Amino acid sequence: MKVSIPKGFRDFSPEVMAKRNYIFDTIRKSFQLYGFEQIETPTMENRETLTGKYGEEGDRLIFKVLERGDKLKKNVAHLVSEINKGIREEDLKGELNIPVLMKILFKEKEGEALRYDLTVPFARYVVQHQNEIAFPFKRYQIQPVWRADRPQKGRYREFYQCDADIIGSDSLLNEVELVKLFDEVLSNLGLKSFSIKLNNRKILSGIAEVIGRPEMIIPITVAIDKLEKIGLEKVNEELSQRGLSADELEKIQPLFKIEGSNDEKLAQLSKFLKDSEIGLIGIEETKFILDTVDSLGLTIASLEVDVTLARGLDYYTGAIFEVVSNEAKMGSICGGGRYADLTGIFGLKNMSGVGISFGADRIYDVMEELNLFPESANATTQVLFINFGDKEASYCLKALQKLRVEGIRAELYPDPAKMKKQMKYANDKKIPFVVMVGEDEMSSGQLSLKNMESGEQSKIIIEELINSMS
């Protein structure tokens, strides 16, 4: 048997987990500082909760859970029945026709699926627990999500999202707070140059309206969202394939040429959208966010209007955000936006919300590439006590207790093995200090301390060791 794991999934070593926890702890601290409360939702949701919320492309990436037992037998029987009714054999062959099989085998909205993001489950949570929640509700969530995507650098099938959402308020001050939260978290993590890109879904709706195709807002945003990945020529090609005429394509081209400062971009947009009421509202909202953030200032981030930012999720209705590192090529490391009525899908109308998500895995990759993790992120043992035998071990256990009470990470090697083996253990774990206690040390009360980096040895009493480590 070849031991392996599925593509797009990963194991995490203790060293990696220490660094990941440093990211999670930094994000969690800022979330709590800004008044967000933690919740968790289950790994699996009912499939109907998730489908139809992420657009056509997103829905294809949902991990569906295969039915079990009698339900599976029933679905297989249904598949056989459909085949007998006349589905041509060639329709069931080849990669292109796998969806034919899947639609028959998986009833579209029945069964369960692994959560695709944290926002839709959060909307479901709000509806289900609305009588227990004080609105506006500020929640944060740090949990894994799953997408049946093609694995590549910075893109995994299982990854963590760290979300903060405010629901039950229309105020644009919430967007301002979230921009500040982006800036604070990433600055605290040590990033030296990153951009928060800002757009508004109303602006995109206005663009679709101006070119005379308001009903095409979703296909247009899906295509525009790929601009950075595939380039302008391919975006125009996709827009044409989705039904835009040559004249309509010509009308949309000025959108891709807007440049300058944020004020200059908004001025150009105002001219382009002068006949679109919704587009002008989007510009007004964007200007408010820019002006308010500017009055407060940002630590490191630059806030930039990006007219081509679309974020291809169907539920966004207002401001949309994306954050990129200017030091490492990684794509977006954070994102988010305003959704006017996501809970309405589940029966709770007029509950506007806005949220952001930190992509912990991509942030990790950026920090690793830029060597941004501090020494303190390594949560290894600080002091190892060498085990010379039962009597010495008993003495060391009492010393260990004193160190741990003071928050110093310490351990005793469990077996009285050869010194070479115990020292190798300390080196392998990158433990900086080793304490040796023999007959002399027990008699004098002075511990023999070895600095594993310099090789220097000294005598020290337990109180001095605690003070030096604290």
C-alpha positions in Angstrom: 0.0 0.0 0.0 1.3 3.4 -1.0 0.8 5.8 1.9 -0.6 9.2 0.7 -3.3 11.8 1.1 -5.7 13.2 -1.5 -4.5 16.0 -3.8 -5.2 19.5 -2.4 -5.1 18.3 1.2 -2.1 18.6 3.6 -0.6 17.4 6.8 0.8 20.0 9.2 3.9 19.4 11.3 4.3 20.8 14.9 6.5 23.5 13.5 4.0 24.5 10.9 1.1 24.4 13.4 3.0 26.7 15.7 3.2 29.2 12.9 -0.4 28.7 11.8 -1.6 29.2 15.4 0.5 32.5 15.5 -1.7 33.7 12.6 -4.9 32.5 14.1 -4.1 34.0 17.5 -3.2 37.4 15.9 -6.4 37.4 13.9 -8.5 36.3 16.9 -7.1 39.0 19.1 -8.0 41.8 16.6 -11.5 40.3 16.0 -12.2 40.4 19.8 -10.7 43.9 20.1 -13.2 45.1 17.5 -16.2 43.5 19.4 -16.7 40.3 17.4 -18.0 37.2 19.1 -17.0 33.6 18.1 -19.4 31.0 16.7 -18.9 27.7 14.9 -21.0 25.9 12.4 -20.9 22.2 11.3 -18.6 20.8 8.7 -21.6 19.6 6.7 -24.7 21.6 5.6 -27.8 20.5 3.8 -27.0 20.7 0.1 -30.0 23.1 -0.5 -28.4 25.5 2.0 -25.3 25.9 -0.2 -26.4 25.5 -3.8 -27.4 28.5 -5.8 -25.5 31.0 -3.6 -22.0 31.0 -5.2 -22.8 31.3 -8.9 -22.6 28.7 -11.5 -18.8 28.1 -11.2 -18.9 28.1 -7.4 -21.7 25.5 -7.3 -19.6 23.1 -9.4 -16.9 23.2 -6.7 -19.1 22.2 -3.8 -18.1 18.8 -2.3 -21.3 16.8 -2.3 -21.6 13.9 0.2 -22.6 10.6 -1.4 -25.8 9.2 0.0 -25.5 6.1 2.2 -27.5 2.9 2.7 -31.0 2.8 1.4 -30.8 6.3 -0.1 -27.8 5.4 -2.2 -29.6 2.2 -3.4 -32.7 4.4 -4.3 -30.5 6.9 -6.3 -28.7 4.1 -8.1 -32.0 2.5 -9.0 -33.1 5.9 -10.3 -30.0 6.1 -12.4 -30.6 2.7 -13.9 -34.2 3.7 -14.6 -33.1 6.8 -16.4 -30.6 4.8 -18.5 -33.4 2.4 -19.4 -35.6 5.2 -20.4 -33.2 6.1 -23.2 -30.2 8.0 -22.1 -27.8 7.3 -24.9 -24.7 5.2 -23.9 -22.4 7.9 -25.3 -24.0 10.5 -22.9 -22.6 8.5 -20.0 -19.1 8.3 -21.3 -16.2 10.8 -21.2 -15.2 13.6 -18.8 -17.5 16.1 -20.5 -20.6 14.1 -19.6 -19.8 13.3 -16.0 -22.4 16.0 -14.9 -25.1 13.9 -16.7 -24.4 11.1 -14.3 -24.0 13.4 -11.3 -27.3 15.1 -11.7 -29.1 11.8 -11.8 -27.1 10.2 -9.0 -27.2 13.3 -6.8 -30.7 14.8 -6.5 -29.8 18.5 -6.9 -30.9 19.8 -3.5 -31.1 16.6 -1.5 -28.5 15.3 0.9 -25.5 17.0 2.4 -22.4 18.8 1.3 -19.2 20.1 2.9 -19.3 23.9 3.5 -17.9 26.0 0.7 -17.4 29.1 2.7 -18.4 30.4 6.2 -20.7 33.2 5.0 -23.7 31.2 3.8 -23.7 28.9 6.8 -23.5 32.1 8.9 -26.6 33.4 7.2 -28.4 30.1 7.9 -27.2 30.3 11.6 -28.6 33.9 11.9 -32.0 32.8 10.6 -32.1 29.6 12.8 -31.0 31.5 16.0 -32.6 34.9 15.3 -34.5 34.9 18.6 -31.3 34.4 20.6 -29.2 37.1 18.8 -28.8 40.8 19.7 -28.6 42.8 16.4 -26.5 44.2 14.9 -24.7 40.9 15.4 -20.9 40.9 15.1 -19.5 37.4 14.8 -16.2 35.8 13.9 -15.4 32.3 12.8 -12.1 30.5 12.2 -12.8 27.1 10.6 -11.9 25.0 7.5 -13.9 25.0 4.3 -13.7 22.7 1.3 -13.8 23.3 -2.5 -13.4 20.7 -5.3 -11.0 22.9 -7.0 -7.9 22.1 -9.1 -5.0 22.2 -6.7 -2.2 24.6 -7.4 0.1 27.1 -5.6 -1.9 29.0 -3.0 -5.1 27.0 -3.9 -6.1 24.0 -1.8 -9.2 21.8 -1.5 -9.2 22.2 2.2 -8.2 25.5 3.7 -9.1 27.8 6.6 -11.1 31.0 6.5 -11.1 33.5 9.3 -14.3 35.5 8.9 -15.7 38.6 10.6 -19.2 39.7 9.8 -21.6 42.4 11.0 -25.3 41.7 10.2 -28.4 43.7 11.0 -27.0 47.2 10.0 -26.9 49.2 6.8 -24.3 51.7 8.1 -21.2 52.2 5.9 -19.2 52.7 9.1 -19.1 48.9 9.3 -17.2 48.9 6.0 -14.8 51.4 7.4 -14.2 49.3 10.5 -13.5 46.2 8.3 -11.0 48.1 6.2 -9.3 49.1 9.5 -9.4 45.5 10.6 -7.6 44.4 7.4 -4.9 47.0 8.1 -4.5 46.1 11.7 -4.3 42.3 11.4 -1.9 42.3 8.4 0.3 45.0 9.9 0.5 43.0 13.2 1.5 39.9 11.2 4.5 41.9 9.8 3.4 42.5 6.2 5.2 45.7 5.0 3.3 46.4 1.8 -0.2 45.4 0.8 -3.2 46.9 -1.0 -6.9 46.8 -0.1 -8.8 46.9 -3.4 -12.3 48.4 -3.2 -15.2 48.4 -5.6 -19.0 48.3 -5.3 -21.4 45.9 -6.9 -23.8 48.8 -7.6 -21.1 50.3 -9.8 -20.9 47.0 -11.7 -24.7 46.9 -12.0 -24.5 50.5 -13.3 -22.0 49.4 -16.0 -24.3 46.6 -17.1 -27.2 49.1 -17.2 -25.2 51.7 -19.2 -24.3 49.2 -21.9 -28.0 48.2 -22.1 -27.7 44.7 -20.6 -28.8 45.0 -16.9 -29.9 41.3 -16.9 -26.2 40.3 -17.7 -24.8 41.6 -14.4 -23.8 38.1 -13.2 -22.1 36.9 -16.4 -20.4 40.3 -16.8 -19.0 40.2 -13.2 -17.9 36.6 -13.5 -15.9 37.5 -16.6 -14.5 40.8 -15.3 -13.4 39.0 -12.1 -10.9 36.9 -14.3 -9.2 40.0 -15.7 -6.0 39.6 -13.7 -5.8 35.9 -14.4 -6.5 35.7 -18.1 -6.0 39.2 -19.5 -8.3 41.6 -21.3 -8.4 39.7 -24.6 -9.7 36.6 -23.0 -12.2 38.5 -20.9 -13.6 40.2 -24.0 -13.7 36.7 -25.6 -15.7 35.3 -22.7 -18.1 38.3 -22.6 -18.7 37.8 -26.3 -19.4 34.1 -25.7 -21.8 35.0 -23.0 -23.8 37.1 -25.4 -22.5 40.7 -25.5 -22.5 42.2 -29.0 -19.6 44.0 -30.6 -21.3 47.4 -29.8 -21.8 46.4 -26.2 -18.2 45.2 -25.9 -17.1 48.5 -27.3 -19.1 50.4 -24.7 -17.5 48.5 -21.8 -13.9 49.0 -22.9 -13.4 52.4 -21.2 -14.0 50.5 -17.9 -10.6 48.8 -18.4 -8.8 52.1 -19.0 -9.8 53.9 -15.8 -6.7 55.0 -13.9 -5.2 57.6 -11.6 -5.8 58.4 -8.0 -9.0 57.2 -6.2 -10.7 60.6 -6.7 -9.7 60.6 -10.4 -11.1 57.1 -10.9 -14.4 58.0 -9.3 -14.6 61.2 -11.4 -14.1 59.1 -14.6 -16.7 56.6 -13.3 -19.2 59.3 -12.6 -19.0 60.4 -16.2 -19.4 56.8 -17.5 -22.3 56.1 -15.2 -24.0 59.5 -15.3 -27.3 57.9 -16.6 -27.3 55.1 -14.1 -28.9 55.8 -10.7 -27.7 52.6 -9.1 -24.2 53.2 -10.4 -24.0 56.7 -9.0 -25.2 55.4 -5.6 -22.3 52.9 -5.7 -19.9 55.8 -6.4 -21.3 57.8 -3.5 -20.9 54.8 -1.1 -17.3 54.2 -2.2 -16.4 57.9 -1.7 -17.8 57.8 1.8 -15.7 54.8 2.7 -12.6 56.3 1.2 -13.0 59.7 2.9 -13.8 58.2 6.3 -10.8 55.8 6.2 -8.6 58.7 5.0 -9.7 60.8 8.0 -8.7 57.9 10.3 -5.5 56.8 8.5 -4.1 53.4 7.9 -0.9 51.9 9.4 0.5 50.2 6.3 -2.2 49.4 3.8 -3.1 51.4 0.8 -6.8 51.6 -0.1 -7.3 51.6 -3.9 -10.4 51.8 -6.1 -10.3 48.9 -8.6 -13.2 49.2 -11.1 -12.5 45.7 -12.4 -12.8 44.0 -9.0 -15.9 41.9 -9.2 -15.6 38.9 -6.8 -17.8 36.3 -8.5 -20.1 35.5 -5.7 -23.8 36.1 -6.4 -24.7 37.4 -2.9 -22.7 40.6 -2.9 -24.7 43.8 -3.4 -22.6 46.7 -2.2 -18.9 47.3 -1.3 -16.5 44.5 -2.3 -13.0 44.1 -1.0 -9.9 42.2 -2.0 -6.4 42.3 -0.4 -3.2 41.5 -2.1 0.4 41.5 -1.0 2.7 43.8 -3.0 5.7 41.7 -1.9 4.7 38.2 -2.9 2.8 36.9 -5.9 0.0 35.0 -4.3 -3.3 36.5 -5.6 -5.8 37.7 -3.0 -5.1 36.9 0.6 -8.3 38.4 2.0 -11.7 39.4 0.6 -15.2 40.3 1.5 -18.2 42.6 0.8 -21.7 43.8 1.6 -24.7 41.5 1.1 -28.1 43.2 1.3 -30.4 40.2 1.9 -28.5 36.9 2.1 -30.7 35.7 5.0 -33.8 36.4 2.9 -33.0 33.2 1.0 -33.7 31.4 4.3 -36.8 33.4 5.1 -35.5 36.4 7.2 -36.0 39.4 5.0 -34.3 42.9 5.1 -31.2 41.8 7.1 -28.2 43.5 5.5 -24.7 42.4 6.4 -21.1 42.9 5.5 -18.2 40.7 6.1 -14.5 40.0 5.4 -12.4 36.8 5.3 -8.7 36.3 6.0 -7.2 33.4 3.9 -5.0 31.9 6.6 -3.3 29.5 4.2 -2.3 32.1 1.7 -1.2 34.5 4.4 0.9 31.7 5.8 2.5 31.2 2.4 3.2 34.9 2.0 4.8 35.1 5.5 6.9 32.0 4.9 8.1 33.4 1.6 9.0 36.7 3.2 10.4 35.2 6.4 8.0 37.1 8.6 7.4 34.6 11.4 9.1 35.8 14.6 11.1 33.4 16.8 8.2 33.6 19.4 6.0 31.9 16.9 7.9 28.7 17.6 6.1 27.1 20.5 8.6 24.4 21.2 9.7 23.3 24.6 12.1 25.9 26.2 13.8 23.6 28.7 14.4 19.9 28.6 15.4 18.0 31.8 17.7 15.1 31.2 16.6 11.8 32.9 19.4 10.1 34.8 17.2 7.7 36.7 14.2 7.4 39.0 15.6 9.5 41.9 16.8 12.3 39.6 13.6 12.2 37.6 11.5 12.7 40.8 13.6 15.7 41.7 13.2 17.1 38.2 9.4 16.8 38.2 9.2 19.2 41.2 11.4 21.7 39.3 9.3 21.2 36.2 6.2 22.1 38.2 7.7 25.4 39.3 8.7 26.3 35.7 5.2 25.5 34.3 3.5 27.5 37.0 5.4 30.5 35.7 4.4 29.7 32.1 7.7 28.3 31.0 7.4 25.4 28.6 9.4 22.5 30.0 9.5 18.7 29.9 11.4 15.8 31.3 12.8 13.1 28.9 10.6 10.1 29.9 13.2 7.4 29.9 16.7 7.2 31.5 18.3 6.7 28.0 21.8 7.4 26.9 22.8 11.1 27.1 23.6 11.1 23.4 20.0 10.1 22.6 18.5 12.6 24.9 20.6 15.4 23.5 19.7 14.4 20.0 16.0 14.7 21.0 16.7 18.3 22.2 18.4 19.1 19.0 15.7 17.6 16.8 13.0 19.6 18.7 15.2 22.7 18.6 14.9 23.0 22.4 17.3 25.9 23.4 18.2 24.8 26.9 18.9 21.5 28.6 19.0 21.0 32.4 21.1 18.2 33.9 20.5 17.1 37.5 22.7 14.5 39.2 23.8 13.8 42.8 25.8 17.0 43.0 23.0 19.2 41.7 20.4 17.6 44.1 22.8 18.2 47.0 23.7 21.8 46.2 20.3 22.9 44.8 22.1 24.2 41.7 21.1 23.0 38.3 23.5 22.4 35.4 22.2 24.4 32.5 23.4 24.0 28.9 22.8 26.5 26.1 22.3 24.2 23.1 23.2 26.9 20.6 26.4 28.1 22.1 27.3 24.9 24.0 28.0 27.0 27.1 27.3 25.4 30.5 26.6 27.0 33.8 25.3 26.4 37.3 22.0 28.1 38.2 19.3 27.9 40.9 15.7 27.3 39.9 14.7 30.9 40.7 17.4 32.3 38.4 16.3 30.0 35.6 12.7 31.2 36.0 13.7 34.9 35.9 15.9 34.3 32.8 13.1 32.6 30.9 10.2 34.8 32.0 
